[in-house]
Amino acid sequence: MFRKRYIIFFIVLIFPCITKSQLTKVIDKGIGIETDYGYGFIMPHHKSIEYMLEDHIQTFDLKIPFPTYGNKHWNKLYRYPYYGFGYYHSNLGNDKIYGKVNALYSYVKVPFIGRSNKANLSWQIAFGASYINKYFDIDENPQNLAIGSNLNIYIDFSLQSRIPLSKQISLMNSVRFTHVSNGKVKSPNKGLNVISASMGIYYQLKQTPEIIVIDDPEINNKNEYTIIYAGAIKSKSRYEPGYFYASSFMFDYNRNYSFKGRWGGGIDLFFDETNEQYSDNKESANILNSDLYQLGLHVGHDLVMGRLSLVVNVGGYLYAPVKVDAPIYSRIGLRYRARDKFIINYTLKSHWAKASYIEWGIGYVL
């Protein structure tokens, strides 16, 4: 059943590319196919995970890369990166307790030495959704304290090299960090981290179109203000069933120093219903209970690729009336700007390496 679901999902994902006319257009843009095999290990960031590990990790990736060739002004800024979709599969160190993971993801690969279609060194970041067939169950799998649900997020960061063997075939090598967890939608949620090295083959179906060089536009507004509201669902612990609401309200000032990025800082107002367990106020409705709110300040950076940006924030609490996991919090994820002013937010709020919740939200550039 699981395999059928993934096959259907994958077909739907690539359906626009499988008609004859569409496939011709895609191939003309230099689409390729890449397969990678990797070997590594689980990072035992908790004793309960270390005790259960039995095997090394073997990974498999199948990717569909698309080259950029200068039709967008940001292509040149990032040495004409590749972007695409991929499928990932690996074991998780103990098939009986942790099972295996399958993931579908999108990614971008950015060269920092060399050109993307020649020998190069690059970094790659990927985000997606994963399915793990073994998770915590108080009766059937109580030893799995890492993963509490089948569906999880997938995040991967890697350093890669490309060595051309011919005009169409290249040897790919990478060292990568892979993380799977559910963002505390369901406990337990310690997550699993994989360190691996991989080797693969990239086959380009047709040569990348000739590079287009366009002039960079001017930055119309170097200073900007944004507001974002995001909501989330999370759990308290593996022993307490149910889901609870959490939210983030963000007000930021950003300085666009170039088309590649912006520095910024701002204020966060958090609301978290799971803090009710630490509050002495049992009479007020949750929305009126000040113990469920926290106030913080953060600084951050956006790595900008056209309308899409990779967001990294680090902040500290100014007001936290009840227990928090740490005085420092972080945020990493993606934001997409639709029609210049509207923002779609997908970020993960964490305390050190412990996920708090996934922030799904919308925003506006003032």
C-alpha positions as CSV (number, residue, x, y, z in Angstrom):
1,M,0.0,0.0,0.0
2,F,2.8,2.4,0.9
3,R,4.7,1.8,-2.3
4,K,1.6,2.3,-4.3
5,R,1.0,5.7,-2.6
6,Y,4.5,6.8,-3.4
7,I,4.3,5.7,-7.0
8,I,1.0,7.6,-7.4
9,F,2.4,10.7,-5.7
10,F,5.6,10.6,-7.9
11,I,3.5,10.2,-11.1
12,V,1.4,13.2,-10.1
13,L,4.5,15.2,-9.3
14,I,6.1,14.7,-12.7
15,F,2.9,14.4,-14.8
16,P,3.3,17.8,-16.5
17,C,6.6,16.5,-17.8
18,I,5.5,13.2,-19.3
19,T,3.4,14.4,-22.2
20,K,5.3,14.5,-25.4
21,S,5.2,18.3,-25.9
22,Q,6.0,19.1,-22.3
23,L,8.8,16.6,-22.2
24,T,10.4,18.1,-25.3
25,K,10.4,21.6,-23.7
26,V,11.9,20.3,-20.5
27,I,14.6,18.3,-22.3
28,D,15.5,21.4,-24.3
29,K,16.3,23.2,-21.0
30,G,19.0,20.7,-20.2
31,I,17.1,18.4,-17.8
32,G,19.1,15.5,-16.4
33,I,18.9,12.4,-14.2
34,E,21.1,11.7,-11.2
35,T,21.4,8.6,-9.0
36,D,23.5,8.4,-5.8
37,Y,24.4,5.7,-3.3
38,G,25.6,6.7,0.2
39,Y,27.0,5.1,3.3
40,G,27.0,6.6,6.8
41,F,25.8,6.5,10.3
42,I,23.1,8.0,12.7
43,M,24.4,10.8,15.0
44,P,23.4,9.5,18.5
45,H,22.5,12.8,20.0
46,H,20.6,11.1,22.8
47,K,21.5,8.0,24.8
48,S,18.2,6.2,24.1
49,I,19.0,6.5,20.4
50,E,22.7,5.4,20.7
51,Y,21.7,2.3,22.7
52,M,19.4,1.0,19.9
53,L,21.7,1.5,16.9
54,E,22.8,-1.7,15.2
55,D,23.7,-0.9,11.6
56,H,25.3,1.7,9.4
57,I,23.2,3.7,7.0
58,Q,22.8,3.0,3.3
59,T,21.1,5.7,1.3
60,F,19.7,5.9,-2.3
61,D,18.7,9.1,-4.2
62,L,17.1,9.6,-7.5
63,K,17.0,13.2,-8.7
64,I,15.7,15.2,-11.6
65,P,17.9,18.3,-11.9
66,F,17.1,21.4,-14.0
67,P,19.9,23.9,-14.9
68,T,19.6,27.6,-14.8
69,Y,21.0,29.6,-17.7
70,G,20.6,33.2,-17.0
71,N,16.9,33.9,-17.8
72,K,16.5,35.2,-14.3
73,H,18.8,37.9,-12.9
74,W,19.7,35.9,-9.8
75,N,21.1,32.9,-11.8
76,K,24.3,34.8,-12.5
77,L,24.7,35.8,-8.9
78,Y,24.8,32.1,-7.8
79,R,27.0,30.8,-10.7
80,Y,24.0,29.4,-12.5
81,P,22.8,26.8,-10.0
82,Y,20.7,23.7,-10.5
83,Y,17.3,23.0,-8.9
84,G,15.1,20.0,-9.0
85,F,13.1,17.2,-7.3
86,G,14.3,14.0,-5.7
87,Y,13.4,10.8,-4.0
88,Y,15.5,9.6,-1.0
89,H,15.5,6.2,0.7
90,S,17.6,4.8,3.6
91,N,17.5,2.6,6.6
92,L,17.8,4.2,10.1
93,G,20.2,2.0,12.0
94,N,17.6,-0.5,13.4
95,D,15.0,-1.8,11.0
96,K,12.9,-3.3,13.8
97,I,12.7,-0.1,15.9
98,Y,13.4,2.8,13.6
99,G,12.4,1.3,10.3
100,K,13.2,2.9,7.0
101,V,12.6,6.3,5.5
102,N,11.3,7.4,2.1
103,A,11.2,11.1,1.2
104,L,10.2,13.3,-1.7
105,Y,12.0,16.7,-1.8
106,S,12.9,19.8,-3.8
107,Y,16.4,21.2,-3.7
108,V,18.8,23.8,-5.0
109,K,22.5,23.2,-5.7
110,V,24.8,26.2,-5.8
111,P,28.4,26.2,-7.0
112,F,31.0,28.1,-4.9
113,I,34.0,27.1,-6.9
114,G,33.7,26.6,-10.7
115,R,30.7,26.8,-13.0
116,S,27.7,24.5,-12.5
117,N,28.0,22.7,-15.9
118,K,31.7,22.1,-15.5
119,A,34.0,20.7,-12.7
120,N,32.9,22.4,-9.5
121,L,32.4,22.3,-5.8
122,S,28.9,23.2,-4.6
123,W,26.5,23.2,-1.7
124,Q,23.0,21.8,-1.8
125,I,20.0,22.3,0.5
126,A,16.8,20.2,0.3
127,F,13.4,20.4,2.0
128,G,10.6,17.9,1.7
129,A,8.3,15.3,3.3
130,S,9.3,11.9,4.5
131,Y,7.5,8.7,5.5
132,I,9.0,6.4,8.2
133,N,7.4,3.0,8.6
134,K,8.3,2.6,12.3
135,Y,7.4,5.0,15.0
136,F,6.7,5.2,18.7
137,D,3.8,3.1,20.0
138,I,3.3,2.6,23.7
139,D,2.3,-1.1,23.2
140,E,4.1,-2.2,20.0
141,N,7.2,0.0,19.7
142,P,7.9,1.7,23.1
143,Q,11.7,1.8,22.5
144,N,11.5,4.3,19.6
145,L,11.9,7.6,21.4
146,A,13.1,9.4,18.2
147,I,10.1,9.5,16.0
148,G,6.4,9.7,17.0
149,S,4.7,9.7,13.6
150,N,4.8,8.2,10.1
151,L,4.8,11.6,8.3
152,N,7.8,13.8,9.0
153,I,9.7,16.7,7.5
154,Y,13.0,16.1,5.6
155,I,15.9,18.5,5.6
156,D,19.3,17.8,3.9
157,F,22.4,19.9,3.5
158,S,25.5,18.6,1.6
159,L,28.8,19.7,0.1
160,Q,29.3,18.2,-3.3
161,S,31.8,17.9,-6.2
162,R,31.2,17.3,-9.9
163,I,33.7,15.7,-12.2
164,P,32.7,15.6,-15.9
165,L,33.6,12.3,-17.6
166,S,32.0,13.3,-20.9
167,K,29.7,16.0,-22.3
168,Q,26.7,14.2,-20.8
169,I,28.0,12.2,-17.9
170,S,29.5,13.4,-14.7
171,L,30.7,11.8,-11.5
172,M,29.1,13.2,-8.3
173,N,30.5,13.0,-4.8
174,S,29.0,14.5,-1.6
175,V,29.2,14.6,2.2
176,R,25.8,15.3,3.7
177,F,23.8,15.9,6.8
178,T,20.2,14.6,6.8
179,H,17.5,15.3,9.4
180,V,14.0,13.8,9.8
181,S,11.4,14.8,12.4
182,N,7.8,15.9,12.7
183,G,8.4,19.3,14.3
184,K,6.8,18.1,17.5
185,V,3.4,17.6,15.9
186,K,3.4,14.3,17.7
187,S,5.7,13.2,20.5
188,P,8.3,11.8,20.9
189,N,10.2,13.9,18.5
190,K,13.9,13.7,19.2
191,G,14.4,13.3,15.5
192,L,17.1,11.3,13.6
193,N,20.2,12.8,12.1
194,V,22.3,11.0,9.4
195,I,25.9,11.8,8.4
196,S,26.8,10.1,5.1
197,A,29.0,10.2,2.1
198,S,27.7,9.4,-1.3
199,M,28.8,8.8,-4.9
200,G,26.7,9.0,-8.0
201,I,26.3,9.5,-11.7
202,Y,24.7,12.5,-13.4
203,Y,23.4,12.0,-17.0
204,Q,22.3,15.1,-18.9
205,L,19.7,14.4,-21.6
206,K,20.6,17.4,-23.6
207,Q,23.2,20.2,-23.4
208,T,22.3,23.2,-21.3
209,P,21.0,26.1,-23.4
210,E,23.4,28.9,-24.1
211,I,24.0,31.2,-21.2
212,I,21.9,34.4,-21.3
213,V,23.5,37.5,-19.7
214,I,21.0,40.1,-18.5
215,D,21.7,43.3,-16.6
216,D,20.9,43.4,-12.9
217,P,18.0,45.6,-11.9
218,E,18.4,48.2,-9.3
219,I,17.2,47.6,-5.7
220,N,14.2,49.8,-5.4
221,N,14.0,49.7,-1.6
222,K,17.0,48.7,0.5
223,N,15.0,49.1,3.8
224,E,11.8,47.2,4.3
225,Y,9.5,46.1,7.1
226,T,7.6,42.8,7.2
227,I,4.9,41.3,9.3
228,I,4.2,37.5,9.4
229,Y,1.7,35.4,11.3
230,A,2.2,31.7,11.6
231,G,0.2,28.9,13.2
232,A,1.2,25.4,14.3
233,I,-0.1,22.2,15.9
234,K,2.0,20.4,18.5
235,S,1.9,17.8,21.3
236,K,2.9,17.8,24.9
237,S,4.5,14.4,25.4
238,R,4.2,10.8,24.3
239,Y,2.2,10.1,27.4
240,E,-0.4,12.8,26.9
241,P,-2.6,12.4,23.8
242,G,-4.1,15.4,21.9
243,Y,-3.0,18.3,19.8
244,F,-2.4,21.9,21.0
245,Y,-2.2,25.2,19.1
246,A,0.9,27.4,18.9
247,S,1.6,30.6,16.9
248,S,4.2,33.2,16.1
249,F,3.8,36.8,15.2
250,M,6.9,38.4,13.7
251,F,7.7,42.0,12.9
252,D,11.0,42.5,11.1
253,Y,13.2,45.2,9.7
254,N,15.4,44.1,6.8
255,R,18.3,45.7,5.0
256,N,18.7,44.5,1.4
257,Y,22.4,44.7,0.9
258,S,22.2,43.0,-2.6
259,F,20.0,40.7,-4.7
260,K,21.7,37.8,-2.9
261,G,20.6,38.6,0.6
262,R,19.4,40.8,3.4
263,W,20.2,41.2,7.0
264,G,17.5,41.9,9.5
265,G,16.2,41.7,13.0
266,G,12.8,41.9,14.7
267,I,10.5,41.0,17.5
268,D,8.6,37.8,18.1
269,L,5.4,37.2,20.0
270,F,4.8,33.5,20.7
271,F,1.7,31.7,22.0
272,D,1.9,28.1,23.0
273,E,-0.9,26.1,24.6
274,T,1.4,23.3,25.8
275,N,2.8,25.8,28.4
276,E,-0.5,25.4,30.2
277,Q,1.1,22.4,32.0
278,Y,3.5,24.8,33.8
279,S,1.0,27.6,34.5
280,D,-0.7,28.1,37.9
281,N,-3.5,30.1,36.2
282,K,-6.2,27.4,35.6
283,E,-9.2,29.8,35.5
284,S,-8.6,32.0,32.5
285,A,-9.2,30.9,29.0
286,N,-6.0,30.0,27.2
287,I,-6.1,33.0,24.9
288,L,-6.2,35.3,28.0
289,N,-3.6,33.4,30.0
290,S,-0.4,35.5,29.9
291,D,1.6,32.5,31.0
292,L,1.1,31.0,27.5
293,Y,2.9,33.9,25.8
294,Q,6.6,34.7,25.3
295,L,8.3,37.7,23.8
296,G,11.6,37.6,22.1
297,L,14.1,39.5,19.9
298,H,15.9,37.9,17.0
299,V,18.5,38.7,14.3
300,G,18.8,36.9,11.0
301,H,19.7,36.6,7.4
302,D,17.8,35.7,4.2
303,L,19.7,34.1,1.4
304,V,17.6,35.3,-1.6
305,M,17.1,33.5,-4.9
306,G,14.5,35.5,-6.8
307,R,11.2,35.2,-4.9
308,L,12.5,32.4,-2.7
309,S,14.6,32.9,0.3
310,L,16.4,30.6,2.9
311,V,15.8,32.1,6.3
312,V,18.0,31.7,9.4
313,N,17.2,33.5,12.7
314,V,18.6,33.3,16.2
315,G,16.8,35.0,19.1
316,G,16.5,35.2,22.8
317,Y,13.5,35.6,25.1
318,L,12.7,38.9,26.8
319,Y,9.6,37.6,28.5
320,A,8.9,34.0,29.3
321,P,6.8,33.6,32.5
322,V,6.9,29.8,32.6
323,K,9.4,27.1,31.7
324,V,11.0,27.2,28.2
325,D,13.3,24.6,26.7
326,A,16.2,27.1,26.4
327,P,16.7,30.9,26.7
328,I,17.8,31.0,23.1
329,Y,15.7,29.9,20.1
330,S,16.4,29.6,16.4
331,R,14.4,29.5,13.1
332,I,15.3,28.0,9.8
333,G,13.2,27.5,6.7
334,L,11.8,29.0,3.5
335,R,9.8,32.1,2.5
336,Y,8.3,32.8,-0.8
337,R,7.3,36.2,-2.0
338,A,4.2,36.3,-4.2
339,R,3.6,39.5,-6.2
340,D,6.4,41.2,-4.3
341,K,4.3,42.0,-1.2
342,F,2.8,38.8,0.0
343,I,4.9,36.2,1.9
344,I,4.3,32.5,2.3
345,N,6.2,31.2,5.4
346,Y,7.5,27.7,6.1
347,T,10.0,27.7,9.0
348,L,10.9,25.5,11.9
349,K,11.3,27.0,15.4
350,S,13.8,25.2,17.6
351,H,15.6,25.4,21.0
352,W,19.2,24.4,20.3
353,A,18.6,21.1,18.4
354,K,15.2,20.4,19.8
355,A,12.2,21.2,17.5
356,S,9.4,23.3,19.0
357,Y,7.0,23.5,16.1
358,I,6.7,24.2,12.3
359,E,5.5,27.7,11.6
360,W,3.0,27.7,8.6
361,G,2.1,31.3,7.9
362,I,1.5,34.3,5.7
363,G,2.9,37.8,5.7
364,Y,3.1,41.2,4.1
365,V,5.9,43.6,3.1
366,L,5.0,47.0,4.3
